[in-house]
Amino acid sequence: MNRSRIHNILAAASSKRILVIGDVMLDEFVWGRVSRISPEAPVPVVEVSREKSYPGGAANVARNLAEFTRSVRVLGVVGSDGYGAQLRGLLEAERIQTDCLVEVAGLPTIVKTRIIARQQQVVRVDREKRTSPDAETLRGIVAQVERVLPETDAIIFEDYGKGLIVQELKNAVCALARPENIVVTVDPNPGNPLDWAGVSAIKPNRSEAFAAAGIPHGEPADRPLEDAPLLEVGRRLIEQWKVGQLLITLGEHGMILFDEGQPPYHTPTRAQEVFDVSGAGDTAISLYTLALASGATAREAAEVANHASGIVVGKLGTATVSADELAASFPE
């Protein structure tokens, strides 16, 4: 795909309206330096030099999309706490609509704090309480989807396994989206096996795909199109999930697309250097979905997602890619 074609796709993307449904969280990054070992325990002492917070999880998918389109909504659950207010503020600062965020009293907002020294993550601290929505909360979430559906061109399920994405929610959303021919994609979690029949596309990473297919996860082959276990995983998941498109991210080997009725398609990695893989999967599902909604073919959408992910892993933190960066990564 050349630069002229990506410009056409990005021009169409600017008017698309995307709804992200999933586990939202706050990503905190604490940077510092290590100069000594603590006298209290054999652990490094990190002298903090700076801190920054970003929207994380499903909220980071929305953040990736906001670089390309003016209409992005995120639907998730936050607590009645300062972290929830902070997350809402960060999203609104990036022009992401938060009117679908559901506040639940007594449930803490999910926070992940990463301590980084000399560009290496020292430790991660998670604050979370995994729980599925009760019947009343679920009805409220579905009502929100129904309310914004006339203003939606594509829906992304982003499942981080924190409890929001349940079978009843998936079924209700697909029942609403199907008659409107709305693109529905999924970034699944192997610990939450659902019946995904009826969605447009699913994007697991390699280990998630093997886990979902029930096949032992061995060393990848250098040539994905000659990787027999990987090809069997793709065949099995297309059948198991009853989905037309399956995009498996392969880390340093790029991505492989299984498109029903077509031979598997491999797009090699575009990353020049890898500094941080945080959020790379978020970038892949967001750009793949946006490209599909903007008229791209499945193969073109895979190329867009692969180029975008290759740029993001070259940045530190939960990063995003801009439209200019993405366009410049394609040949003239």
C-alpha positions, -999 to +999 in steps of 0.1 A: +000+000+000+014+034-009+012+068+007-016+080-016-039+052-005-031+057+033-040+094+028-073+084+013-081+061+042-070+087+068-092+113+051-122+090+054-113+081+090-115+117+102-153+116+101-158+082+116-174+078+150-160+050+172-173+036+205-148+017+227-163-006+253-141-022+279-120-021+310-108+014+315-079+022+338-054+049+347-017+043+338+008+060+361+044+062+351+071+071+377+106+077+363+137+079+384+172+066+389+187+039+410+220+046+428+218+023+458+202-008+474+178-002+503+192-011+537+157-024+547+156-051+520+176-062+490+157-040+466+167-009+446+159+026+458+144+047+430+149+084+433+119+099+415+125+126+389+091+129+372+057+113+371+029+113+344-005+096+340-023+085+309-056+068+301-050+031+300-066-002+290-097+005+269-092+042+275-058+039+257-076+024+227-098+055+226-067+077+230-051+061+199-083+067+179-085+104+190-053+111+169-073+103+138-110+111+142-129+138+160-156+115+174-144+089+200-165+076+229-154+053+257-178+032+277-165+016+309-168+016+346-149+039+371-151+044+408-164+074+427-128+083+436-101+107+427-085+084+402-118+081+383-121+119+382-085+121+370-091+096+342-122+114+331-103+147+330-074+132+310-098+117+284-117+150+280-084+168+276-078+147+245-113+153+231-126+119+240-163+118+250-169+104+285-207+106+287-208+068+285-185+062+315-205+046+343-196+055+379-201+027+404-199+036+441-177+013+461-157+001+431-122+015+428-110+028+395-083+005+381-048+020+384-015+005+372+016+023+384+049+015+366+082+024+383+109+030+356+147+035+361+172+039+333+144+030+308+138-004+326+106-012+345+116-020+381+081-029+393+044-025+386+018-018+412-018-027+404-048-013+422-080-031+411-110-052+421-122-076+395-159-078+393-186-083+367-215-058+364-247-066+383-280-067+364-288-030+370-253-018+359-255-040+328-289-026+319-275+009+322-245+001+300-267-014+273-289+016+275-259+038+269-250+018+238-285+021+224-285+058+230-253+065+211-257+039+184-271+064+158-238+083+162-216+052+158-198+037+128-177+011+146-175-006+181-145-021+197-146-045+226-114-042+246-112-070+272-085-067+298-101-095+319-113-072+347-149-083+345-168-058+324-170-078+292-196-106+298-216-127+274-248-108+280-231-075+271-215-088+240-248-104+229-268-072+235-243-050+217-241-072+187-279-075+185-281-037+184-252-032+159-260-060+134-291-044+118-272-012+113-242-029+097-218-014+123-183-028+124-177-047+157-142-058+166-127-075+196-094-075+215-101-107+235-087-120+268-080-158+269-091-158+306-126-148+296-137-172+268-169-159+253-189-168+222-178-141+198-201-151+169-214-121+150-185-098+154-165-085+123-130-092+135-109-104+164-073-095+173-055-116+198-017-117+202+002-149+195+001-164+230-036-154+235-045-171+202-027-203+211-044-203+245-078-197+230-073-225+205-060-250+231-027-256+213+006-255+232+025-223+226+060-232+213+087-211+197+076-192+166+090-200+132+110-173+114+085-175+085+049-172+099+034-185+067+054-218+072+046-220+109+023-250+109+010-247+146+002-210+140-017-218+108-036-244+126-045-219+154-058-195+128-079-222+111-093-234+144-101-199+158-119-188+126-141-219+130-144-217+168-152-180+170-173-180+138-156-148+127-147-136+092-114-119+101-088-129+126-057-107+130-029-122+152-001-099+163+033-117+164+056-092+181+089-091+162+074-111+134+046-085+126+011-097+121-008-125+103-043-121+089-068-149+084-096-136+062-123-162+055-120-175+020-086-160+014-051-174+020-033-162+052-016-129+048+016-120+067+028-084+071+063-083+087+072-059+116+078-023+107+095-014+140+130+000+138+137-001+175+117-015+204+117+006+236+083-002+252+056-026+241+030-011+265-002-004+246+010-019+213-020-042+212-043-012+218-028+006+188-033-025+166-070-030+174-078+008+172-062+013+138-074-019+123-110-011+133-108+025+121-093+015+088-121-011+082-147+015+091-130+039+066-133+016+036-100-003+038-098-040+029-089-064+056-053-066+042-050-028+040-063-025+076-037-051+087-010-030+071-023+002+088-023-015+122+011-030+117+027+003+107+011+021+136+022-006+161+058-004+147+059+033+155+044+030+190+069+004+203+097+028+195+083+052+221+085+050+259+053+048+279+017+042+268+022+061+236+002+069+205+009+075+168+000+106+149-016+107+114+015+124+100+038+097+115+016+069+101+014+084+066+052+089+065+058+053+073+044+042+039+063+045+007+055+072-019 
